[in-house]
Amino acid sequence: MKFDFASWIMNPFTLMFVTVFTGLIFGRIKFGRFSFGDSGSLFTGLVVGWGVYAYGNKIITSGKATPGFKAAQDMMKSGIVDKGYFELFLILFVAAVGLLAAKDMGIVLKKYGAKFVILGFLVTFAGAAATYGMTLFSKNSSPYEVSGVYTGALTSSPGLAAAIETARGHATGKTVDFKTMTDGEKDKFLKILDPSGKMNKENTKEITPELKAKFISNAEAGVGVGHAIGYPFGVLIVILAVNFFPVIFRINVEDEKKKFTEEMSKARAEAGPRKEIKETSFDLIAFSLVCLLGYLIGGIKIWMGPLGDFSLGSTGGVLIAGLIFGHIGKIGFINFRMDNKILGVVRYIALSFFLAVVGLKYGYKVFEALLGSGAYLGLVSLVVGIVGMSIGYLVGRYVFKINWVMLSGAICGGMTATPGLGAAISAVGSDDPAAGYGATYPFALLGMVIFTIILHKLPM
């Protein structure tokens, strides 16, 4: 009997199931009164992703004759785990969350609406301001990489698309005339153009069209690198914040839940009687329709003049669809009001696998940052994440007086962090934070696109 261990261990299904299994066990471990809960899959995924990347890289460098060479090659090509799994589990998770949180969405919007709009723009602005501040200190790193960290720290793929597009325009403007640049500008320009350091002010007197094209390409790639390093740190910050803010600021979560229940009961009474819709156990037709139409909504590009295009992406589109259809309740024979326990199981499974995929895909980037080459970018993402979360919490809690149940979801929405929403739901022990997330997310996403464009218009 022959067993190909290398091919087995580098198979995406093996990696995902190993990560979820170990992650959920790790999530149950108590550190004092704290445990990582459903978020455990992210942390074990980071370790497993780093380990399997190093293992696969070793096989590839050893040559084609090494057992498992093709499996290692396929794994590296897909980025450890194919992006399709990331999208699938994200959509399933967000659809379940949207349907769970939809019943009181109208009341939540009426009660908190304007506050969520402000928080969405405020958190993204604070993150952008922190990012720009860090670019001014980035003497040894590309300002494009630092600006890419902004979209990564706020875990936004639509923001990344806007960042790459605006970086292209910014980089094109930088290649006009090498002779008119200051010495400092020349040093930064050449570092981005040739990271190896072979080109310098003495041997480079003019920028040819070929070098201009290379500089623009390197600028775009730098944004991608910054995003890849910033993303896992952004996820970590949000997950830790929603778990530790109650400890740091002495919030009694159970008291907050009781107060929130009372607030919502009062708001429902003021809203008057509503048409009761009988729940079904689970309607796969309805669930599939939410995913389908939500994915369609997320792909629609809204033109914003000189700011370019804006879209909600799969996260925003599916979440909005879930909230809308869940609020409507029923269309003909299609019932969107499903049993909370069954939707909760779907949410739990999808979130566990989604976080596992995030950890697996970005594990090697996290350890690469921690161990040296991306350390500064890792620091930037931590600063951006901490500033954004802290500003969102302080304003939401002490200025707007928002209950922690709603606020935990709203600041995750402000950070456009879907994994953070899962952590907030787990930490609070309720699906209610999803309503705050869903109401804040679209405005945060819009703010992120706007501030990403503004960021590249500023001198860096």
C-alpha positions in Angstrom: 0.0 0.0 0.0 1.3 3.4 -1.0 0.3 6.7 0.5 1.4 10.1 -1.0 1.6 12.2 2.2 2.8 15.4 0.4 -0.2 15.4 -2.0 -2.6 14.7 0.8 -1.4 17.4 3.2 -1.4 20.0 0.4 -4.9 19.2 -0.7 -7.2 22.2 -0.1 -9.9 20.0 1.5 -7.3 18.5 3.9 -6.0 21.9 4.8 -9.5 23.4 5.4 -10.8 20.5 7.6 -7.5 20.3 9.6 -7.8 24.0 10.2 -11.4 24.1 11.2 -11.0 21.0 13.5 -8.0 22.4 15.3 -9.4 26.0 15.2 -12.6 25.1 16.9 -10.8 23.1 19.6 -8.4 26.1 20.1 -11.4 28.4 20.2 -12.8 26.6 23.3 -9.6 27.0 25.3 -10.2 29.6 28.1 -7.6 32.3 28.7 -8.9 33.4 32.1 -12.5 34.4 31.2 -11.7 34.9 27.5 -11.8 32.4 24.6 -11.5 32.9 20.8 -14.7 30.9 20.1 -15.5 30.7 16.4 -12.5 32.9 15.5 -10.1 30.0 16.5 -10.1 28.8 12.9 -8.4 32.1 11.8 -5.5 31.6 14.2 -4.8 28.0 13.5 -5.2 28.8 9.8 -2.4 31.3 10.0 -0.1 28.7 11.6 -1.1 25.9 9.2 -0.9 28.3 6.2 2.6 29.4 7.1 3.8 25.8 7.7 2.3 24.3 4.5 3.7 27.3 2.5 7.2 26.6 3.8 6.8 22.9 3.2 5.6 23.4 -0.4 8.3 26.0 -1.2 10.9 23.5 0.0 9.6 20.8 -2.3 9.6 23.2 -5.3 13.2 24.3 -4.7 14.3 20.7 -4.4 13.3 20.1 -8.0 10.7 18.2 -10.2 11.9 14.8 -9.0 10.8 15.5 -5.4 7.6 13.6 -4.4 4.7 16.0 -4.3 6.2 18.5 -6.7 3.1 18.9 -8.8 0.8 19.2 -5.7 3.1 21.9 -4.3 3.1 23.7 -7.6 -0.7 23.6 -7.8 -1.0 24.8 -4.2 1.3 27.7 -4.7 -0.4 28.7 -7.9 -3.8 28.9 -6.1 -2.4 30.8 -3.2 -2.6 27.8 -0.8 -6.4 27.6 -1.1 -8.3 28.8 -4.2 -10.1 32.1 -3.9 -13.3 30.4 -4.9 -13.6 28.8 -1.5 -13.1 32.2 0.1 -16.0 33.7 -1.9 -18.3 30.7 -1.4 -18.1 30.6 2.4 -18.2 34.4 2.6 -21.5 34.5 0.6 -23.1 31.7 2.6 -22.1 33.3 5.9 -23.3 36.8 4.9 -26.6 35.5 3.5 -27.3 33.7 6.8 -26.4 36.7 8.8 -28.5 39.0 6.7 -31.6 36.8 7.0 -31.1 36.4 10.8 -30.8 40.2 11.4 -33.5 41.3 9.0 -36.6 41.1 11.2 -35.9 44.3 13.0 -33.9 46.1 10.3 -36.5 48.8 9.7 -36.7 49.6 13.4 -32.9 49.7 13.7 -32.5 52.0 10.8 -35.2 54.4 12.1 -33.5 54.4 15.6 -29.8 54.6 14.6 -29.7 55.3 10.8 -27.9 58.7 10.7 -25.4 57.6 13.4 -24.4 54.6 11.3 -23.9 56.8 8.2 -21.5 59.0 10.2 -19.7 56.1 11.8 -19.1 54.5 8.4 -17.4 57.6 7.0 -15.7 58.5 10.3 -14.0 55.1 10.8 -12.7 55.0 7.2 -11.5 58.6 7.4 -9.6 57.9 10.7 -8.0 54.9 9.0 -7.0 57.0 6.0 -5.6 59.7 8.1 -3.5 57.2 10.1 -2.3 55.6 6.9 -1.2 59.0 5.4 0.6 59.8 8.7 2.5 56.5 8.4 3.4 57.2 4.7 5.3 60.2 5.9 7.5 58.0 8.0 8.0 55.3 5.4 11.6 56.1 4.4 12.5 52.5 3.9 9.3 51.3 2.3 7.3 52.1 -0.7 4.5 54.7 -0.1 2.3 52.6 -2.4 2.8 49.5 -0.2 1.8 51.6 2.8 -1.3 53.0 1.1 -2.2 49.4 0.1 -2.1 48.5 3.8 -5.1 50.9 4.2 -7.4 48.7 2.1 -5.9 45.6 3.7 -6.3 46.8 7.3 -9.9 47.6 6.6 -10.3 44.2 4.7 -11.8 45.8 1.6 -11.5 44.2 -1.8 -13.5 47.0 -3.6 -11.1 49.4 -1.8 -8.1 47.5 -3.2 -9.5 47.9 -6.8 -9.8 51.6 -6.3 -6.3 51.8 -4.7 -4.7 50.0 -7.7 -6.5 52.3 -10.1 -5.6 55.5 -8.3 -2.0 54.3 -7.7 -1.6 53.9 -11.5 -2.6 57.5 -12.0 -0.4 58.8 -9.1 2.6 56.8 -10.4 2.1 58.1 -13.9 2.2 61.6 -12.6 5.5 60.8 -10.8 7.3 59.9 -14.0 7.0 63.2 -15.8 10.5 64.6 -15.4 13.3 63.0 -13.3 15.5 66.1 -13.5 13.0 68.3 -11.7 12.7 66.0 -8.7 14.3 66.8 -5.3 17.0 64.3 -4.1 14.5 62.8 -1.6 11.9 62.3 -4.3 14.6 60.7 -6.6 15.6 58.3 -3.8 12.0 57.2 -3.2 11.4 57.0 -7.0 14.4 54.8 -7.6 13.7 52.6 -4.7 10.2 51.8 -6.1 11.7 51.5 -9.6 14.5 49.2 -8.6 14.3 47.6 -5.1 17.6 45.9 -5.6 19.4 49.3 -5.3 21.4 49.0 -8.6 19.9 52.2 -10.0 21.0 55.4 -8.2 21.1 59.2 -8.8 24.6 58.9 -10.3 23.9 56.3 -13.0 20.3 57.4 -13.8 19.9 60.7 -15.5 16.6 60.2 -17.3 13.5 58.0 -17.3 12.9 56.1 -20.5 9.3 55.0 -21.5 10.3 51.4 -20.5 11.4 52.6 -17.0 8.2 54.6 -16.7 6.1 51.5 -17.5 8.1 49.5 -14.9 7.7 52.2 -12.2 3.9 52.2 -12.8 3.8 48.4 -12.7 5.8 48.3 -9.5 3.5 50.9 -7.9 0.4 48.8 -8.6 2.2 45.7 -7.3 3.2 47.6 -4.2 -0.5 48.3 -3.4 -1.2 44.6 -3.7 1.6 43.6 -1.4 0.5 46.2 1.2 -3.1 44.8 1.0 -2.0 41.2 1.4 0.1 42.0 4.5 -2.5 44.4 6.0 -5.5 42.2 5.5 -4.7 39.5 8.2 -3.6 42.1 10.7 -6.8 44.1 10.1 -8.8 40.9 10.7 -6.8 40.2 13.9 -7.3 43.7 15.2 -11.1 43.7 14.7 -11.5 40.3 16.3 -9.4 41.1 19.3 -11.1 44.5 19.7 -14.7 43.2 19.8 -13.6 40.6 22.3 -11.4 42.9 24.5 -13.2 46.3 24.3 -15.8 45.1 26.9 -12.9 44.2 29.2 -10.9 47.4 28.6 -13.9 49.7 28.9 -15.7 47.7 31.6 -18.8 46.9 29.6 -21.2 44.4 31.1 -22.3 42.5 27.9 -25.2 40.9 29.6 -26.5 44.2 30.9 -26.1 45.7 27.4 -28.2 42.8 26.0 -31.0 43.3 28.5 -31.0 47.1 27.8 -31.0 46.5 24.0 -33.9 44.0 24.3 -35.9 46.7 26.3 -35.0 49.4 23.7 -36.1 47.2 20.8 -39.3 46.1 22.5 -40.2 49.8 23.1 -39.4 50.7 19.5 -41.5 47.8 18.2 -44.4 48.9 20.3 -44.1 52.5 19.0 -43.9 51.2 15.4 -47.3 49.5 15.8 -48.5 46.0 14.8 -46.8 44.2 12.0 -48.0 41.4 9.7 -46.9 38.1 11.2 -45.2 35.7 8.8 -45.0 32.0 9.8 -41.5 30.7 9.8 -40.4 27.7 7.8 -37.6 25.4 8.9 -35.3 26.2 5.9 -36.1 27.3 2.4 -33.2 26.5 0.1 -34.9 28.3 -2.8 -35.2 31.5 -0.8 -31.6 31.2 0.5 -30.2 30.6 -3.0 -32.2 33.5 -4.4 -30.7 35.8 -1.7 -27.2 34.6 -2.7 -27.9 35.0 -6.4 -29.5 38.4 -6.4 -27.0 39.6 -3.7 -24.1 38.6 -5.9 -25.7 40.4 -8.8 -26.2 43.6 -6.7 -22.6 43.4 -5.5 -21.3 43.4 -9.1 -23.2 46.5 -10.2 -20.8 49.4 -10.7 -22.1 52.8 -9.8 -20.4 55.7 -11.6 -19.2 58.5 -9.4 -17.8 60.9 -11.9 -14.1 61.8 -11.2 -14.0 59.4 -8.3 -14.5 56.4 -10.7 -16.7 53.4 -10.1 -18.1 52.1 -6.8 -19.6 48.7 -6.1 -20.7 46.8 -2.9 -18.8 43.6 -3.8 -20.1 40.2 -2.9 -20.2 40.9 0.9 -22.2 44.1 0.6 -24.5 42.9 -2.1 -25.5 39.6 -0.4 -25.8 41.3 3.0 -28.1 43.9 1.6 -30.2 41.3 -0.3 -30.5 39.2 2.9 -31.6 42.2 4.9 -34.2 43.4 2.3 -35.7 40.0 1.6 -35.6 39.0 5.2 -37.5 42.2 6.1 -40.1 41.5 3.4 -40.5 38.0 4.7 -42.3 36.2 1.9 -42.9 36.5 -1.8 -45.4 34.0 -3.1 -44.4 30.5 -2.1 -40.8 31.7 -1.3 -40.4 32.1 2.4 -37.4 34.2 3.7 -38.3 33.8 7.3 -36.5 30.7 8.4 -35.8 29.0 11.7 -33.1 30.9 13.6 -31.4 27.7 14.8 -31.0 26.3 11.3 -29.7 29.7 9.9 -27.4 29.8 12.9 -25.9 26.4 11.9 -25.3 27.6 8.4 -23.7 30.8 9.7 -21.5 28.8 12.1 -20.3 26.4 9.4 -19.7 29.1 6.8 -17.9 31.4 9.2 -15.6 28.6 10.5 -14.5 27.7 7.0 -14.3 31.3 5.8 -11.9 32.2 8.7 -9.9 29.0 8.0 -9.5 30.0 4.4 -8.4 33.6 5.4 -5.8 32.1 7.7 -4.5 29.6 5.2 -4.2 32.2 2.4 -2.5 34.8 4.5 -0.5 32.8 7.1 2.8 33.1 5.3 2.3 36.9 4.8 1.7 37.4 8.5 4.8 35.5 9.6 6.9 37.1 6.8 5.9 40.5 8.2 6.6 39.5 11.8 9.9 38.0 10.9 11.3 40.9 9.0 10.6 41.9 5.4 7.2 43.3 6.0 7.5 44.3 9.6 6.9 48.0 8.9 3.8 47.3 6.9 2.5 45.0 9.6 3.0 47.9 12.1 1.2 50.3 9.8 -1.8 47.9 9.5 -1.9 47.6 13.3 -1.9 51.4 13.7 -4.6 51.8 11.1 -6.8 49.1 12.6 -6.4 50.4 16.2 -7.1 54.0 15.2 -10.1 53.1 13.1 -11.7 50.8 15.8 -10.9 53.2 18.7 -12.4 56.3 17.0 -15.5 54.3 16.0 -15.9 53.0 19.5 -15.3 56.3 21.3 -17.7 58.3 19.1 -20.3 55.6 18.9 -20.3 54.9 22.7 -19.7 58.3 24.2 -21.1 60.7 21.6 -23.9 58.7 20.0 -24.6 56.6 23.2 -25.1 53.4 21.1 -25.7 50.2 22.9 -22.7 47.8 22.7 -24.8 45.1 21.0 -25.4 47.4 18.0 -22.1 49.3 18.2 -20.0 46.1 18.1 -21.5 45.3 14.7 -21.4 49.0 13.5 -17.7 49.4 14.1 -17.0 46.1 12.3 -19.1 47.5 9.5 -17.1 50.7 9.6 -14.0 48.6 9.2 -15.7 46.6 6.4 -14.6 43.5 8.4 -16.8 40.5 7.8 -14.7 38.2 10.0 -15.0 40.8 12.7 -18.8 40.6 12.5 -18.5 36.8 13.1 -16.4 37.6 16.2 -18.9 40.2 17.4 -21.8 37.8 17.1 -19.9 35.1 18.9 -18.7 37.5 21.7 -22.1 39.1 22.3 -23.9 35.8 22.0 -26.5 37.2 19.6 -27.0 37.8 15.9 -28.2 41.4 16.6 -24.8 43.0 15.8 -25.4 42.1 12.1 -28.0 44.8 11.8 -25.5 47.5 12.9 -23.0 46.0 10.5 -25.4 45.9 7.6 -26.5 49.5 8.1 -22.9 50.9 8.4 -21.1 48.7 5.8 -22.3 50.4 2.6 -21.3 53.9 3.8 -17.9 52.7 5.1 -17.3 51.1 1.7 -18.1 54.3 -0.1 -16.0 56.2 2.3 -13.1 53.8 1.8 -13.2 54.3 -2.0 -13.3 58.1 -1.7 -10.5 58.3 0.9 -8.4 55.8 -1.1 -8.6 58.1 -4.1 -7.9 61.2 -1.9 -4.9 59.4 -0.3 -3.2 59.1 -3.7 -3.9 62.7 -4.5 -1.8 63.8 -1.5 2.0 64.2 -1.7 3.7 60.9 -0.6 
